[in-house]
Amino acid sequence: MVELNKIKKSVAWAALKYILPGTIVGVGTGSTVSYFIEALSTIKHLINGVVSSSLYSTNILKKYGIPIYDLNQVNYLPTYIDGADEINADMHMIKGGGAALTQEKIISSVSETFVCIIDESKKVEILGAFPLPIEVIPMACSYVSNELIKLGGIPKYRKNVITDNGNIIIDIHNFKIRDPVAMENRINALAGVVTVGLFTSRTADVVLVGTKFGIDTIKNNH
Ligand code: 5RP
């Protein structure tokens, strides 16, 4: 665990080199991103501020005195830094372990370059061992769950979690996702689904992978 945290920290600090001075930075959510915020605070005088993907990150950003902007105030977002729960060779990701998937998807879509910071345990061949998070409007919980069963998954309501947007999270367990592009579209199309935590339309542009031996950089040549 200590070792894993060290790897998360070093990969988070490595993301600093993607930050352009004088710009606003998109900030994701999670334990790796928390290390990134700590790193970002050391160069806060060089940036204009950030856009935050969650209340959780906002609270840490405030602690470090980093100016936070509303996304609607921002015309240009060159860089978005965030983690992932799983990523495959096509740079498709599962995100939302921290329940912040909707704002993460919005901010990453606005950004020019998505830099994904992970430890190597997040790299997978087939997505789905990590339960796939879906943000759902509360009144659609039963309907969406029944539809997800038809798709072959086991939906579980995430207890005691209300998203920053006032919705619930359903996680799909036992779900091997062989066609992530089709599955993102299919789940997004269900009435009551706000966002599915599959990121195939907005993939990562650069993935920094922390390992015991250092950091690997993978670039997406799309
Ligand atoms: C939050 C996310 C995170 O990026 C994901 O859960 C990875 O988190 P961590 O860095 O703690 O492993 O999608 O909604």
Residues whose N, C-alpha, C, O or C-beta is under 5 A from the ligand:
A	BS01	5RP	T29 G30 S31 T32 V33 D82 G83 A84 D85 K95 G96 G97 G98 A99 A100 L101
